[in-house]
Amino acid sequence: MYALDARTGAVRWAGSIPGATGSLPVLQAADGTVYVAFGGRLHALDADNGQVRWTYAFSTVLDYRPPRAFWAGGGRVYVMGAKGLVALGAGGR
């Protein structure tokens, strides 16, 4: 995964999340955090440096498939999976 400067196109940071190989993660950015959903987990990364802030493991809501809808902002994260909706605070709880 790469974070690019919006003005210059220069790489700000690059990194990977273990287990993301071969999958197409769903991304969303809000409030200085990049959220990455794949494989039944939601990862929150610091938008400035790519460091993982927290990871949330979905139980049965996503059913280990990519989310159908995903929105973050205003201190909340909403993920709609195959079996329901999960609403989290931006801190992962």
PDB file of N, CA, C and O in Angstrom:
ATOM      1  N   MET A   1       0.843  -1.149   0.000  1.00  0.00           N
ATOM      2  CA  MET A   1       0.000   0.000   0.000  1.00  0.00           C
ATOM      3  C   MET A   1       0.901   1.228   0.000  1.00  0.00           C
ATOM      4  O   MET A   1       1.937   1.251   0.664  1.00  0.00           O
ATOM      5  N   TYR A   2       0.493   2.254  -0.755  1.00  0.00           N
ATOM      6  CA  TYR A   2       1.251   3.488  -0.842  1.00  0.00           C
ATOM      7  C   TYR A   2       0.367   4.680  -0.498  1.00  0.00           C
ATOM      8  O   TYR A   2      -0.803   4.720  -0.877  1.00  0.00           O
ATOM      9  N   ALA A   3       0.921   5.640   0.214  1.00  0.00           N
ATOM     10  CA  ALA A   3       0.245   6.917   0.457  1.00  0.00           C
ATOM     11  C   ALA A   3       0.993   7.964  -0.348  1.00  0.00           C
ATOM     12  O   ALA A   3       2.205   8.120  -0.205  1.00  0.00           O
ATOM     13  N   LEU A   4       0.266   8.681  -1.195  1.00  0.00           N
ATOM     14  CA  LEU A   4       0.882   9.676  -2.066  1.00  0.00           C
ATOM     15  C   LEU A   4       0.491  11.079  -1.643  1.00  0.00           C
ATOM     16  O   LEU A   4      -0.617  11.302  -1.155  1.00  0.00           O
ATOM     17  N   ASP A   5       1.393  12.018  -1.828  1.00  0.00           N
ATOM     18  CA  ASP A   5       1.114  13.426  -1.585  1.00  0.00           C
ATOM     19  C   ASP A   5       0.145  13.895  -2.668  1.00  0.00           C
ATOM     20  O   ASP A   5       0.409  13.702  -3.854  1.00  0.00           O
ATOM     21  N   ALA A   6      -0.957  14.500  -2.284  1.00  0.00           N
ATOM     22  CA  ALA A   6      -1.993  14.904  -3.237  1.00  0.00           C
ATOM     23  C   ALA A   6      -1.507  15.988  -4.202  1.00  0.00           C
ATOM     24  O   ALA A   6      -1.973  16.044  -5.339  1.00  0.00           O
ATOM     25  N   ARG A   7      -0.593  16.837  -3.779  1.00  0.00           N
ATOM     26  CA  ARG A   7      -0.105  17.912  -4.645  1.00  0.00           C
ATOM     27  C   ARG A   7       1.000  17.461  -5.579  1.00  0.00           C
ATOM     28  O   ARG A   7       0.993  17.807  -6.760  1.00  0.00           O
ATOM     29  N   THR A   8       1.958  16.684  -5.059  1.00  0.00           N
ATOM     30  CA  THR A   8       3.149  16.351  -5.841  1.00  0.00           C
ATOM     31  C   THR A   8       3.147  14.937  -6.416  1.00  0.00           C
ATOM     32  O   THR A   8       3.862  14.663  -7.379  1.00  0.00           O
ATOM     33  N   GLY A   9       2.366  14.053  -5.847  1.00  0.00           N
ATOM     34  CA  GLY A   9       2.379  12.657  -6.275  1.00  0.00           C
ATOM     35  C   GLY A   9       3.520  11.855  -5.679  1.00  0.00           C
ATOM     36  O   GLY A   9       3.672  10.671  -5.979  1.00  0.00           O
ATOM     37  N   ALA A  10       4.330  12.494  -4.831  1.00  0.00           N
ATOM     38  CA  ALA A  10       5.455  11.802  -4.192  1.00  0.00           C
ATOM     39  C   ALA A  10       4.946  10.812  -3.149  1.00  0.00           C
ATOM     40  O   ALA A  10       3.920  11.048  -2.511  1.00  0.00           O
ATOM     41  N   VAL A  11       5.660   9.713  -2.979  1.00  0.00           N
ATOM     42  CA  VAL A  11       5.293   8.711  -1.985  1.00  0.00           C
ATOM     43  C   VAL A  11       5.571   9.273  -0.591  1.00  0.00           C
ATOM     44  O   VAL A  11       6.702   9.645  -0.279  1.00  0.00           O
ATOM     45  N   ARG A  12       4.532   9.330   0.242  1.00  0.00           N
ATOM     46  CA  ARG A  12       4.683   9.789   1.630  1.00  0.00           C
ATOM     47  C   ARG A  12       5.110   8.644   2.526  1.00  0.00           C
ATOM     48  O   ARG A  12       5.965   8.816   3.395  1.00  0.00           O
ATOM     49  N   TRP A  13       4.517   7.473   2.318  1.00  0.00           N
ATOM     50  CA  TRP A  13       4.913   6.254   3.012  1.00  0.00           C
ATOM     51  C   TRP A  13       4.428   5.053   2.230  1.00  0.00           C
ATOM     52  O   TRP A  13       3.517   5.155   1.409  1.00  0.00           O
ATOM     53  N   ALA A  14       5.050   3.910   2.494  1.00  0.00           N
ATOM     54  CA  ALA A  14       4.667   2.658   1.847  1.00  0.00           C
ATOM     55  C   ALA A  14       4.727   1.559   2.892  1.00  0.00           C
ATOM     56  O   ALA A  14       5.544   1.614   3.811  1.00  0.00           O
ATOM     57  N   GLY A  15       3.874   0.571   2.756  1.00  0.00           N
ATOM     58  CA  GLY A  15       3.875  -0.525   3.708  1.00  0.00           C
ATOM     59  C   GLY A  15       2.899  -1.601   3.298  1.00  0.00           C
ATOM     60  O   GLY A  15       2.253  -1.512   2.254  1.00  0.00           O
ATOM     61  N   SER A  16       2.798  -2.610   4.122  1.00  0.00           N
ATOM     62  CA  SER A  16       1.857  -3.691   3.853  1.00  0.00           C
ATOM     63  C   SER A  16       1.249  -4.157   5.164  1.00  0.00           C
ATOM     64  O   SER A  16       1.774  -3.891   6.245  1.00  0.00           O
ATOM     65  N   ILE A  17       0.139  -4.853   5.042  1.00  0.00           N
ATOM     66  CA  ILE A  17      -0.522  -5.435   6.204  1.00  0.00           C
ATOM     67  C   ILE A  17      -0.448  -6.944   6.030  1.00  0.00           C
ATOM     68  O   ILE A  17      -0.858  -7.460   4.990  1.00  0.00           O
ATOM     69  N   PRO A  18       0.065  -7.663   7.022  1.00  0.00           N
ATOM     70  CA  PRO A  18       0.169  -9.118   6.892  1.00  0.00           C
ATOM     71  C   PRO A  18      -1.183  -9.743   6.552  1.00  0.00           C
ATOM     72  O   PRO A  18      -2.206  -9.395   7.141  1.00  0.00           O
ATOM     73  N   GLY A  19      -1.172 -10.655   5.612  1.00  0.00           N
ATOM     74  CA  GLY A  19      -2.391 -11.347   5.222  1.00  0.00           C
ATOM     75  C   GLY A  19      -3.134 -10.697   4.076  1.00  0.00           C
ATOM     76  O   GLY A  19      -4.111 -11.263   3.588  1.00  0.00           O
ATOM     77  N   ALA A  20      -2.704  -9.518   3.625  1.00  0.00           N
ATOM     78  CA  ALA A  20      -3.410  -8.815   2.561  1.00  0.00           C
ATOM     79  C   ALA A  20      -2.976  -9.269   1.169  1.00  0.00           C
ATOM     80  O   ALA A  20      -3.530  -8.798   0.176  1.00  0.00           O
ATOM     81  N   THR A  21      -2.022 -10.151   1.075  1.00  0.00           N
ATOM     82  CA  THR A  21      -1.514 -10.604  -0.215  1.00  0.00           C
ATOM     83  C   THR A  21      -2.624 -11.242  -1.038  1.00  0.00           C
ATOM     84  O   THR A  21      -3.331 -12.129  -0.562  1.00  0.00           O
ATOM     85  N   GLY A  22      -2.769 -10.787  -2.265  1.00  0.00           N
ATOM     86  CA  GLY A  22      -3.724 -11.381  -3.186  1.00  0.00           C
ATOM     87  C   GLY A  22      -5.161 -10.941  -2.999  1.00  0.00           C
ATOM     88  O   GLY A  22      -6.028 -11.336  -3.779  1.00  0.00           O
ATOM     89  N   SER A  23      -5.438 -10.137  -1.990  1.00  0.00           N
ATOM     90  CA  SER A  23      -6.812  -9.691  -1.789  1.00  0.00           C
ATOM     91  C   SER A  23      -6.956  -8.242  -2.233  1.00  0.00           C
ATOM     92  O   SER A  23      -5.965  -7.530  -2.396  1.00  0.00           O
ATOM     93  N   LEU A  24      -8.188  -7.817  -2.427  1.00  0.00           N
ATOM     94  CA  LEU A  24      -8.475  -6.439  -2.793  1.00  0.00           C
ATOM     95  C   LEU A  24      -9.126  -5.753  -1.599  1.00  0.00           C
ATOM     96  O   LEU A  24     -10.342  -5.833  -1.428  1.00  0.00           O
ATOM     97  N   PRO A  25      -8.331  -5.078  -0.771  1.00  0.00           N
ATOM     98  CA  PRO A  25      -8.912  -4.441   0.410  1.00  0.00           C
ATOM     99  C   PRO A  25      -9.784  -3.251   0.036  1.00  0.00           C
ATOM    100  O   PRO A  25      -9.628  -2.650  -1.028  1.00  0.00           O
ATOM    101  N   VAL A  26     -10.692  -2.932   0.923  1.00  0.00           N
ATOM    102  CA  VAL A  26     -11.553  -1.764   0.767  1.00  0.00           C
ATOM    103  C   VAL A  26     -10.961  -0.667   1.631  1.00  0.00           C
ATOM    104  O   VAL A  26     -10.697  -0.881   2.814  1.00  0.00           O
ATOM    105  N   LEU A  27     -10.748   0.512   1.047  1.00  0.00           N
ATOM    106  CA  LEU A  27     -10.106   1.621   1.751  1.00  0.00           C
ATOM    107  C   LEU A  27     -11.073   2.768   1.980  1.00  0.00           C
ATOM    108  O   LEU A  27     -12.004   2.984   1.205  1.00  0.00           O
ATOM    109  N   GLN A  28     -10.833   3.498   3.057  1.00  0.00           N
ATOM    110  CA  GLN A  28     -11.578   4.715   3.383  1.00  0.00           C
ATOM    111  C   GLN A  28     -10.655   5.557   4.251  1.00  0.00           C
ATOM    112  O   GLN A  28      -9.928   5.012   5.081  1.00  0.00           O
ATOM    113  N   ALA A  29     -10.668   6.854   4.078  1.00  0.00           N
ATOM    114  CA  ALA A  29      -9.837   7.731   4.890  1.00  0.00           C
ATOM    115  C   ALA A  29     -10.695   8.823   5.509  1.00  0.00           C
ATOM    116  O   ALA A  29     -11.574   9.383   4.854  1.00  0.00           O
ATOM    117  N   ALA A  30     -10.431   9.122   6.785  1.00  0.00           N
ATOM    118  CA  ALA A  30     -11.153  10.184   7.483  1.00  0.00           C
ATOM    119  C   ALA A  30     -10.400  10.546   8.746  1.00  0.00           C
ATOM    120  O   ALA A  30      -9.827   9.681   9.407  1.00  0.00           O
ATOM    121  N   ASP A  31     -10.402  11.816   9.078  1.00  0.00           N
ATOM    122  CA  ASP A  31      -9.891  12.303  10.360  1.00  0.00           C
ATOM    123  C   ASP A  31      -8.465  11.826  10.651  1.00  0.00           C
ATOM    124  O   ASP A  31      -8.156  11.471  11.788  1.00  0.00           O
ATOM    125  N   GLY A  32      -7.595  11.814   9.637  1.00  0.00           N
ATOM    126  CA  GLY A  32      -6.198  11.437   9.848  1.00  0.00           C
ATOM    127  C   GLY A  32      -5.948   9.947   9.950  1.00  0.00           C
ATOM    128  O   GLY A  32      -4.868   9.528  10.366  1.00  0.00           O
ATOM    129  N   THR A  33      -6.933   9.137   9.576  1.00  0.00           N
ATOM    130  CA  THR A  33      -6.808   7.683   9.657  1.00  0.00           C
ATOM    131  C   THR A  33      -7.205   7.063   8.324  1.00  0.00           C
ATOM    132  O   THR A  33      -8.171   7.490   7.692  1.00  0.00           O
ATOM    133  N   VAL A  34      -6.448   6.047   7.901  1.00  0.00           N
ATOM    134  CA  VAL A  34      -6.799   5.256   6.723  1.00  0.00           C
ATOM    135  C   VAL A  34      -7.334   3.929   7.245  1.00  0.00           C
ATOM    136  O   VAL A  34      -6.649   3.230   7.992  1.00  0.00           O
ATOM    137  N   TYR A  35      -8.551   3.584   6.856  1.00  0.00           N
ATOM    138  CA  TYR A  35      -9.180   2.336   7.278  1.00  0.00           C
ATOM    139  C   TYR A  35      -9.102   1.343   6.127  1.00  0.00           C
ATOM    140  O   TYR A  35      -9.436   1.672   4.989  1.00  0.00           O
ATOM    141  N   VAL A  36      -8.658   0.130   6.428  1.00  0.00           N
ATOM    142  CA  VAL A  36      -8.497  -0.917   5.423  1.00  0.00           C
ATOM    143  C   VAL A  36      -9.284  -2.140   5.891  1.00  0.00           C
ATOM    144  O   VAL A  36      -9.016  -2.676   6.967  1.00  0.00           O
ATOM    145  N   ALA A  37     -10.247  -2.581   5.093  1.00  0.00           N
ATOM    146  CA  ALA A  37     -11.069  -3.740   5.459  1.00  0.00           C
ATOM    147  C   ALA A  37     -10.802  -4.875   4.490  1.00  0.00           C
ATOM    148  O   ALA A  37     -10.881  -4.693   3.275  1.00  0.00           O
ATOM    149  N   PHE A  38     -10.486  -6.045   5.025  1.00  0.00           N
ATOM    150  CA  PHE A  38     -10.327  -7.259   4.236  1.00  0.00           C
ATOM    151  C   PHE A  38     -10.232  -8.446   5.178  1.00  0.00           C
ATOM    152  O   PHE A  38      -9.861  -8.296   6.343  1.00  0.00           O
ATOM    153  N   GLY A  39     -10.565  -9.619   4.675  1.00  0.00           N
ATOM    154  CA  GLY A  39     -10.394 -10.848   5.429  1.00  0.00           C
ATOM    155  C   GLY A  39     -11.054 -10.880   6.789  1.00  0.00           C
ATOM    156  O   GLY A  39     -10.537 -11.513   7.710  1.00  0.00           O
ATOM    157  N   GLY A  40     -12.192 -10.207   6.938  1.00  0.00           N
ATOM    158  CA  GLY A  40     -12.892 -10.227   8.216  1.00  0.00           C
ATOM    159  C   GLY A  40     -12.308  -9.315   9.268  1.00  0.00           C
ATOM    160  O   GLY A  40     -12.652  -9.434  10.444  1.00  0.00           O
ATOM    161  N   ARG A  41     -11.423  -8.398   8.872  1.00  0.00           N
ATOM    162  CA  ARG A  41     -10.797  -7.467   9.822  1.00  0.00           C
ATOM    163  C   ARG A  41     -10.825  -6.041   9.277  1.00  0.00           C
ATOM    164  O   ARG A  41     -10.823  -5.820   8.066  1.00  0.00           O
ATOM    165  N   LEU A  42     -10.851  -5.093  10.189  1.00  0.00           N
ATOM    166  CA  LEU A  42     -10.737  -3.682   9.857  1.00  0.00           C
ATOM    167  C   LEU A  42      -9.470  -3.167  10.524  1.00  0.00           C
ATOM    168  O   LEU A  42      -9.315  -3.279  11.740  1.00  0.00           O
ATOM    169  N   HIS A  43      -8.572  -2.606   9.738  1.00  0.00           N
ATOM    170  CA  HIS A  43      -7.315  -2.057  10.246  1.00  0.00           C
ATOM    171  C   HIS A  43      -7.384  -0.539  10.144  1.00  0.00           C
ATOM    172  O   HIS A  43      -7.826   0.000   9.128  1.00  0.00           O
ATOM    173  N   ALA A  44      -6.950   0.148  11.188  1.00  0.00           N
ATOM    174  CA  ALA A  44      -6.881   1.605  11.189  1.00  0.00           C
ATOM    175  C   ALA A  44      -5.410   2.000  11.175  1.00  0.00           C
ATOM    176  O   ALA A  44      -4.655   1.634  12.076  1.00  0.00           O
ATOM    177  N   LEU A  45      -5.001   2.752  10.146  1.00  0.00           N
ATOM    178  CA  LEU A  45      -3.613   3.169   9.991  1.00  0.00           C
ATOM    179  C   LEU A  45      -3.506   4.673  10.156  1.00  0.00           C
ATOM    180  O   LEU A  45      -4.402   5.411   9.745  1.00  0.00           O
ATOM    181  N   ASP A  46      -2.427   5.128  10.748  1.00  0.00           N
ATOM    182  CA  ASP A  46      -2.142   6.554  10.849  1.00  0.00           C
ATOM    183  C   ASP A  46      -1.878   7.078   9.440  1.00  0.00           C
ATOM    184  O   ASP A  46      -0.990   6.570   8.756  1.00  0.00           O
ATOM    185  N   ALA A  47      -2.624   8.073   8.997  1.00  0.00           N
ATOM    186  CA  ALA A  47      -2.490   8.590   7.636  1.00  0.00           C
ATOM    187  C   ALA A  47      -1.140   9.267   7.405  1.00  0.00           C
ATOM    188  O   ALA A  47      -0.696   9.359   6.260  1.00  0.00           O
ATOM    189  N   ASP A  48      -0.478   9.741   8.457  1.00  0.00           N
ATOM    190  CA  ASP A  48       0.802  10.424   8.295  1.00  0.00           C
ATOM    191  C   ASP A  48       1.969   9.478   8.081  1.00  0.00           C
ATOM    192  O   ASP A  48       2.910   9.809   7.360  1.00  0.00           O
ATOM    193  N   ASN A  49       1.919   8.284   8.708  1.00  0.00           N
ATOM    194  CA  ASN A  49       3.096   7.409   8.642  1.00  0.00           C
ATOM    195  C   ASN A  49       2.787   5.941   8.336  1.00  0.00           C
ATOM    196  O   ASN A  49       3.716   5.151   8.171  1.00  0.00           O
ATOM    197  N   GLY A  50       1.526   5.558   8.257  1.00  0.00           N
ATOM    198  CA  GLY A  50       1.153   4.191   7.922  1.00  0.00           C
ATOM    199  C   GLY A  50       1.193   3.199   9.070  1.00  0.00           C
ATOM    200  O   GLY A  50       0.939   2.013   8.862  1.00  0.00           O
ATOM    201  N   GLN A  51       1.505   3.650  10.267  1.00  0.00           N
ATOM    202  CA  GLN A  51       1.547   2.750  11.423  1.00  0.00           C
ATOM    203  C   GLN A  51       0.136   2.278  11.785  1.00  0.00           C
ATOM    204  O   GLN A  51      -0.817   3.057  11.746  1.00  0.00           O
ATOM    205  N   VAL A  52       0.015   0.993  12.136  1.00  0.00           N
ATOM    206  CA  VAL A  52      -1.283   0.440  12.531  1.00  0.00           C
ATOM    207  C   VAL A  52      -1.670   0.997  13.898  1.00  0.00           C
ATOM    208  O   VAL A  52      -0.925   0.847  14.867  1.00  0.00           O
ATOM    209  N   ARG A  53      -2.821   1.634  13.975  1.00  0.00           N
ATOM    210  CA  ARG A  53      -3.333   2.153  15.253  1.00  0.00           C
ATOM    211  C   ARG A  53      -4.100   1.080  16.004  1.00  0.00           C
ATOM    212  O   ARG A  53      -3.936   0.917  17.213  1.00  0.00           O
ATOM    213  N   TRP A  54      -4.943   0.345  15.278  1.00  0.00           N
ATOM    214  CA  TRP A  54      -5.705  -0.746  15.880  1.00  0.00           C
ATOM    215  C   TRP A  54      -6.270  -1.636  14.788  1.00  0.00           C
ATOM    216  O   TRP A  54      -6.337  -1.252  13.620  1.00  0.00           O
ATOM    217  N   THR A  55      -6.678  -2.837  15.194  1.00  0.00           N
ATOM    218  CA  THR A  55      -7.315  -3.805  14.300  1.00  0.00           C
ATOM    219  C   THR A  55      -8.547  -4.353  15.003  1.00  0.00           C
ATOM    220  O   THR A  55      -8.504  -4.680  16.189  1.00  0.00           O
ATOM    221  N   TYR A  56      -9.636  -4.447  14.266  1.00  0.00           N
ATOM    222  CA  TYR A  56     -10.882  -4.987  14.804  1.00  0.00           C
ATOM    223  C   TYR A  56     -11.244  -6.234  14.003  1.00  0.00           C
ATOM    224  O   TYR A  56     -11.308  -6.181  12.775  1.00  0.00           O
ATOM    225  N   ALA A  57     -11.481  -7.344  14.678  1.00  0.00           N
ATOM    226  CA  ALA A  57     -11.880  -8.589  14.023  1.00  0.00           C
ATOM    227  C   ALA A  57     -13.394  -8.719  14.070  1.00  0.00           C
ATOM    228  O   ALA A  57     -13.985  -8.768  15.149  1.00  0.00           O
ATOM    229  N   PHE A  58     -14.020  -8.774  12.905  1.00  0.00           N
ATOM    230  CA  PHE A  58     -15.460  -8.972  12.826  1.00  0.00           C
ATOM    231  C   PHE A  58     -15.754 -10.436  13.106  1.00  0.00           C
ATOM    232  O   PHE A  58     -15.011 -11.315  12.670  1.00  0.00           O
ATOM    233  N   SER A  59     -16.823 -10.700  13.823  1.00  0.00           N
ATOM    234  CA  SER A  59     -17.158 -12.088  14.130  1.00  0.00           C
ATOM    235  C   SER A  59     -17.864 -12.730  12.935  1.00  0.00           C
ATOM    236  O   SER A  59     -17.222 -13.425  12.147  1.00  0.00           O
ATOM    237  N   THR A  60     -19.140 -12.514  12.791  1.00  0.00           N
ATOM    238  CA  THR A  60     -19.872 -13.149  11.694  1.00  0.00           C
ATOM    239  C   THR A  60     -20.487 -12.145  10.732  1.00  0.00           C
ATOM    240  O   THR A  60     -21.065 -12.542   9.719  1.00  0.00           O
ATOM    241  N   VAL A  61     -20.378 -10.851  11.024  1.00  0.00           N
ATOM    242  CA  VAL A  61     -21.065  -9.851  10.209  1.00  0.00           C
ATOM    243  C   VAL A  61     -20.533  -9.809   8.785  1.00  0.00           C
ATOM    244  O   VAL A  61     -21.314  -9.781   7.834  1.00  0.00           O
ATOM    245  N   LEU A  62     -19.215  -9.804   8.625  1.00  0.00           N
ATOM    246  CA  LEU A  62     -18.651  -9.736   7.284  1.00  0.00           C
ATOM    247  C   LEU A  62     -18.547 -11.096   6.628  1.00  0.00           C
ATOM    248  O   LEU A  62     -18.446 -11.199   5.406  1.00  0.00           O
ATOM    249  N   ASP A  63     -18.571 -12.133   7.434  1.00  0.00           N
ATOM    250  CA  ASP A  63     -18.493 -13.482   6.887  1.00  0.00           C
ATOM    251  C   ASP A  63     -17.235 -13.650   6.034  1.00  0.00           C
ATOM    252  O   ASP A  63     -17.247 -14.392   5.052  1.00  0.00           O
ATOM    253  N   TYR A  64     -16.155 -12.968   6.403  1.00  0.00           N
ATOM    254  CA  TYR A  64     -14.853 -13.023   5.738  1.00  0.00           C
ATOM    255  C   TYR A  64     -14.902 -12.646   4.266  1.00  0.00           C
ATOM    256  O   TYR A  64     -14.070 -13.097   3.479  1.00  0.00           O
ATOM    257  N   ARG A  65     -15.856 -11.838   3.897  1.00  0.00           N
ATOM    258  CA  ARG A  65     -15.930 -11.291   2.548  1.00  0.00           C
ATOM    259  C   ARG A  65     -15.704  -9.790   2.633  1.00  0.00           C
ATOM    260  O   ARG A  65     -15.831  -9.209   3.711  1.00  0.00           O
ATOM    261  N   PRO A  66     -15.370  -9.152   1.513  1.00  0.00           N
ATOM    262  CA  PRO A  66     -15.247  -7.691   1.565  1.00  0.00           C
ATOM    263  C   PRO A  66     -16.565  -7.056   1.988  1.00  0.00           C
ATOM    264  O   PRO A  66     -17.631  -7.591   1.684  1.00  0.00           O
ATOM    265  N   PRO A  67     -16.508  -5.930   2.680  1.00  0.00           N
ATOM    266  CA  PRO A  67     -17.754  -5.266   3.086  1.00  0.00           C
ATOM    267  C   PRO A  67     -18.531  -4.786   1.870  1.00  0.00           C
ATOM    268  O   PRO A  67     -17.956  -4.487   0.824  1.00  0.00           O
ATOM    269  N   ARG A  68     -19.843  -4.720   2.025  1.00  0.00           N
ATOM    270  CA  ARG A  68     -20.695  -4.217   0.942  1.00  0.00           C
ATOM    271  C   ARG A  68     -20.701  -2.697   0.911  1.00  0.00           C
ATOM    272  O   ARG A  68     -20.820  -2.097  -0.157  1.00  0.00           O
ATOM    273  N   ALA A  69     -20.576  -2.085   2.051  1.00  0.00           N
ATOM    274  CA  ALA A  69     -20.513  -0.628   2.157  1.00  0.00           C
ATOM    275  C   ALA A  69     -19.641  -0.293   3.357  1.00  0.00           C
ATOM    276  O   ALA A  69     -19.547  -1.073   4.305  1.00  0.00           O
ATOM    277  N   PHE A  70     -19.003   0.872   3.309  1.00  0.00           N
ATOM    278  CA  PHE A  70     -18.010   1.213   4.308  1.00  0.00           C
ATOM    279  C   PHE A  70     -17.915   2.736   4.352  1.00  0.00           C
ATOM    280  O   PHE A  70     -17.691   3.370   3.320  1.00  0.00           O
ATOM    281  N   TRP A  71     -18.081   3.326   5.531  1.00  0.00           N
ATOM    282  CA  TRP A  71     -18.004   4.776   5.657  1.00  0.00           C
ATOM    283  C   TRP A  71     -17.320   5.128   6.966  1.00  0.00           C
ATOM    284  O   TRP A  71     -17.563   4.490   7.990  1.00  0.00           O
ATOM    285  N   ALA A  72     -16.460   6.149   6.933  1.00  0.00           N
ATOM    286  CA  ALA A  72     -15.785   6.629   8.141  1.00  0.00           C
ATOM    287  C   ALA A  72     -15.827   8.148   8.151  1.00  0.00           C
ATOM    288  O   ALA A  72     -15.717   8.788   7.105  1.00  0.00           O
ATOM    289  N   GLY A  73     -15.987   8.721   9.343  1.00  0.00           N
ATOM    290  CA  GLY A  73     -15.971  10.164   9.501  1.00  0.00           C
ATOM    291  C   GLY A  73     -16.651  10.573  10.784  1.00  0.00           C
ATOM    292  O   GLY A  73     -17.482   9.841  11.323  1.00  0.00           O
ATOM    293  N   GLY A  74     -16.295  11.744  11.271  1.00  0.00           N
ATOM    294  CA  GLY A  74     -16.921  12.260  12.474  1.00  0.00           C
ATOM    295  C   GLY A  74     -16.715  11.394  13.700  1.00  0.00           C
ATOM    296  O   GLY A  74     -17.565  11.360  14.590  1.00  0.00           O
ATOM    297  N   GLY A  75     -15.597  10.696  13.751  1.00  0.00           N
ATOM    298  CA  GLY A  75     -15.317   9.873  14.926  1.00  0.00           C
ATOM    299  C   GLY A  75     -15.991   8.513  14.924  1.00  0.00           C
ATOM    300  O   GLY A  75     -15.993   7.831  15.948  1.00  0.00           O
ATOM    301  N   ARG A  76     -16.566   8.100  13.792  1.00  0.00           N
ATOM    302  CA  ARG A  76     -17.253   6.809  13.692  1.00  0.00           C
ATOM    303  C   ARG A  76     -16.813   6.074  12.430  1.00  0.00           C
ATOM    304  O   ARG A  76     -16.365   6.680  11.456  1.00  0.00           O
ATOM    305  N   VAL A  77     -16.955   4.749  12.476  1.00  0.00           N
ATOM    306  CA  VAL A  77     -16.714   3.892  11.320  1.00  0.00           C
ATOM    307  C   VAL A  77     -17.909   2.957  11.200  1.00  0.00           C
ATOM    308  O   VAL A  77     -18.288   2.307  12.175  1.00  0.00           O
ATOM    309  N   TYR A  78     -18.505   2.883  10.018  1.00  0.00           N
ATOM    310  CA  TYR A  78     -19.646   2.012   9.762  1.00  0.00           C
ATOM    311  C   TYR A  78     -19.274   1.032   8.648  1.00  0.00           C
ATOM    312  O   TYR A  78     -18.795   1.435   7.588  1.00  0.00           O
ATOM    313  N   VAL A  79     -19.498  -0.243   8.901  1.00  0.00           N
ATOM    314  CA  VAL A  79     -19.198  -1.273   7.909  1.00  0.00           C
ATOM    315  C   VAL A  79     -20.419  -2.161   7.746  1.00  0.00           C
ATOM    316  O   VAL A  79     -20.919  -2.732   8.715  1.00  0.00           O
ATOM    317  N   MET A  80     -20.894  -2.272   6.513  1.00  0.00           N
ATOM    318  CA  MET A  80     -22.034  -3.125   6.203  1.00  0.00           C
ATOM    319  C   MET A  80     -21.508  -4.399   5.571  1.00  0.00           C
ATOM    320  O   MET A  80     -20.880  -4.369   4.512  1.00  0.00           O
ATOM    321  N   GLY A  81     -21.767  -5.505   6.223  1.00  0.00           N
ATOM    322  CA  GLY A  81     -21.323  -6.797   5.718  1.00  0.00           C
ATOM    323  C   GLY A  81     -22.466  -7.616   5.178  1.00  0.00           C
ATOM    324  O   GLY A  81     -23.593  -7.135   5.055  1.00  0.00           O
ATOM    325  N   ALA A  82     -22.172  -8.844   4.860  1.00  0.00           N
ATOM    326  CA  ALA A  82     -23.169  -9.737   4.295  1.00  0.00           C
ATOM    327  C   ALA A  82     -24.297 -10.018   5.256  1.00  0.00           C
ATOM    328  O   ALA A  82     -25.409 -10.335   4.833  1.00  0.00           O
ATOM    329  N   LYS A  83     -24.025  -9.907   6.568  1.00  0.00           N
ATOM    330  CA  LYS A  83     -25.032 -10.294   7.559  1.00  0.00           C
ATOM    331  C   LYS A  83     -25.439  -9.181   8.504  1.00  0.00           C
ATOM    332  O   LYS A  83     -26.143  -9.440   9.480  1.00  0.00           O
ATOM    333  N   GLY A  84     -25.022  -7.954   8.249  1.00  0.00           N
ATOM    334  CA  GLY A  84     -25.442  -6.872   9.129  1.00  0.00           C
ATOM    335  C   GLY A  84     -24.507  -5.676   9.128  1.00  0.00           C
ATOM    336  O   GLY A  84     -23.581  -5.592   8.321  1.00  0.00           O
ATOM    337  N   LEU A  85     -24.763  -4.754  10.045  1.00  0.00           N
ATOM    338  CA  LEU A  85     -24.024  -3.498  10.150  1.00  0.00           C
ATOM    339  C   LEU A  85     -23.227  -3.472  11.452  1.00  0.00           C
ATOM    340  O   LEU A  85     -23.721  -3.879  12.503  1.00  0.00           O
ATOM    341  N   VAL A  86     -21.994  -2.988  11.368  1.00  0.00           N
ATOM    342  CA  VAL A  86     -21.169  -2.769  12.551  1.00  0.00           C
ATOM    343  C   VAL A  86     -20.847  -1.290  12.628  1.00  0.00           C
ATOM    344  O   VAL A  86     -20.422  -0.699  11.635  1.00  0.00           O
ATOM    345  N   ALA A  87     -21.043  -0.683  13.784  1.00  0.00           N
ATOM    346  CA  ALA A  87     -20.700   0.718  14.006  1.00  0.00           C
ATOM    347  C   ALA A  87     -19.653   0.760  15.115  1.00  0.00           C
ATOM    348  O   ALA A  87     -19.864   0.229  16.206  1.00  0.00           O
ATOM    349  N   LEU A  88     -18.515   1.403  14.817  1.00  0.00           N
ATOM    350  CA  LEU A  88     -17.412   1.501  15.776  1.00  0.00           C
ATOM    351  C   LEU A  88     -17.066   2.959  15.999  1.00  0.00           C
ATOM    352  O   LEU A  88     -17.285   3.799  15.127  1.00  0.00           O
ATOM    353  N   GLY A  89     -16.524   3.257  17.170  1.00  0.00           N
ATOM    354  CA  GLY A  89     -15.903   4.544  17.391  1.00  0.00           C
ATOM    355  C   GLY A  89     -14.586   4.540  16.650  1.00  0.00           C
ATOM    356  O   GLY A  89     -14.062   3.472  16.334  1.00  0.00           O
ATOM    357  N   ALA A  90     -14.042   5.701  16.367  1.00  0.00           N
ATOM    358  CA  ALA A  90     -12.797   5.786  15.623  1.00  0.00           C
ATOM    359  C   ALA A  90     -11.630   5.125  16.354  1.00  0.00           C
ATOM    360  O   ALA A  90     -10.578   4.900  15.756  1.00  0.00           O
ATOM    361  N   GLY A  91     -11.801   4.813  17.635  1.00  0.00           N
ATOM    362  CA  GLY A  91     -10.772   4.115  18.400  1.00  0.00           C
ATOM    363  C   GLY A  91     -10.875   2.608  18.314  1.00  0.00           C
ATOM    364  O   GLY A  91     -10.094   1.905  18.955  1.00  0.00           O
ATOM    365  N   GLY A  92     -11.813   2.091  17.542  1.00  0.00           N
ATOM    366  CA  GLY A  92     -11.938   0.654  17.348  1.00  0.00           C
ATOM    367  C   GLY A  92     -12.870  -0.058  18.302  1.00  0.00           C
ATOM    368  O   GLY A  92     -12.881  -1.288  18.345  1.00  0.00           O
ATOM    369  N   ARG A  93     -13.657   0.686  19.073  1.00  0.00           N
ATOM    370  CA  ARG A  93     -14.606   0.075  20.023  1.00  0.00           C
ATOM    371  C   ARG A  93     -16.010   0.536  19.721  1.00  0.00           C
ATOM    372  O   ARG A  93     -16.952   0.136  20.405  1.00  0.00           O
TER     373      ARG A  93
END
